[in-house]
């Protein structure tokens, strides 16, 4: 089964692809978008789904460090419902705590400039979400 992971952000949305057979997750791209997740973002994600042949979607759910949900979690849940309706694919929500920090750590000694890291961070965070999802056995 192929999964597309989505790290929904305010300015950028990171995407990663992976599968449960190999357990590997790879960053795919970052979509620059307006603050409100709308039709343009949905179309861009649908294009990636078609390109990579994803069977299911894994959407990062922003939880507080104590595991509770804040206001951003409601935005993500609503977007997940719309994404599932528009694509016809199952959408699984998965805890995204510390994935951006893990992405930053991966890039720490790469020699990339701050701007280059910023452009890659969200796709790497999506790959971290997917790796954690695949390791959790929820697939």
C-alpha positions in Angstrom: 0.0 0.0 0.0 1.4 3.4 -1.0 0.8 6.4 1.4 1.1 10.1 0.8 1.9 12.0 3.9 0.8 15.6 4.2 2.2 18.2 6.7 -0.3 21.0 6.4 1.3 24.4 7.3 0.2 28.0 7.3 2.5 28.9 4.4 3.8 25.7 3.0 2.5 22.1 2.9 5.0 19.3 2.8 4.4 16.0 1.0 6.1 12.6 1.3 5.5 9.2 -0.3 6.1 5.8 1.1 4.8 2.3 1.4 4.2 -0.4 4.0 6.1 -3.0 2.1 9.5 -1.3 2.3 8.7 0.9 5.3 10.5 3.8 3.5 9.3 7.4 3.4 10.7 10.0 1.0 10.1 13.7 0.8 8.4 14.6 -2.5 7.7 18.3 -2.6 6.5 21.5 -0.8 3.5 23.3 -2.0 3.5 27.1 -1.4 0.0 28.1 -0.5 -2.2 30.8 0.9 -3.0 30.7 4.6 -6.4 29.0 4.2 -6.3 25.5 2.8 -8.6 25.6 -0.2 -9.3 24.4 -3.7 -5.8 25.3 -5.1 -4.1 23.2 -2.5 -6.5 20.3 -3.0 -5.8 20.3 -6.7 -2.1 20.3 -6.1 -2.3 17.4 -3.7 -4.6 15.5 -6.2 -1.9 15.9 -8.8 0.7 14.4 -6.5 -1.7 11.5 -5.7 -2.1 10.8 -9.4 1.7 11.1 -10.1 2.7 8.7 -7.3 -0.3 6.4 -7.2 -1.1 6.9 -3.5 -3.7 4.5 -2.0 -4.2 6.3 1.3 -3.4 9.7 2.8 -1.7 10.3 6.2 -2.3 13.8 7.5 -0.2 15.2 10.3 -2.4 16.1 13.3 -0.9 18.9 15.4 -1.2 18.0 19.0 0.0 19.9 22.0 2.9 18.3 23.9 0.4 17.0 26.5 -1.6 15.2 23.7 -4.5 17.6 23.7 -5.8 19.3 20.6 -5.6 23.0 20.1 -7.3 25.2 17.5 -5.0 24.2 14.7 -6.1 20.5 15.1 -9.7 21.5 14.1 -8.4 23.2 10.9 -6.5 20.0 10.0 -9.4 17.7 10.8 -11.7 19.8 8.7 -9.2 19.8 5.8 -8.8 16.0 6.2 -12.6 15.5 5.8 -12.6 17.7 2.7 -9.5 16.0 1.3 -11.1 12.6 1.7 -14.3 13.7 0.1 -12.5 15.3 -2.9 -10.0 12.4 -3.5 -12.1 9.4 -2.5 -9.2 8.1 -0.5 -9.0 7.2 3.1 -7.4 9.9 5.3 -5.6 8.9 8.4 -4.6 11.4 11.0 -1.3 10.9 12.7 0.4 12.8 15.5 3.0 15.2 14.1 4.6 16.4 17.3 8.3 17.1 17.0 8.4 16.2 13.2 9.6 19.7 12.3 12.3 19.5 14.9 13.4 16.1 13.6 13.5 17.6 10.0 15.7 20.4 11.3 18.0 18.0 13.0 18.4 16.0 9.7 19.5 19.2 8.0 21.6 20.6 10.8 25.0 19.9 9.3 24.2 19.7 5.6 25.7 23.0 4.6 22.4 24.3 3.3 21.6 28.0 3.7 18.7 29.0 6.0 16.5 29.6 2.9 17.3 26.2 1.4 16.5 24.5 4.7 13.3 26.4 5.0 12.3 25.1 1.5 12.9 21.5 2.4 11.7 21.4 6.0 8.1 20.7 5.4 8.6 17.8 3.0 11.1 16.3 5.4 8.6 16.8 8.2 6.0 15.0 6.1 8.5 12.1 5.6 8.9 12.0 9.4 5.2 11.8 9.9 5.0 8.9 7.4 8.0 7.1 9.0 6.4 7.3 12.4 3.0 6.2 11.0 4.6 3.2 9.2 6.5 2.2 12.4 3.4 2.5 14.6 1.8 -0.4 12.8 -1.4 1.7 12.2 -1.3 1.0 8.5 
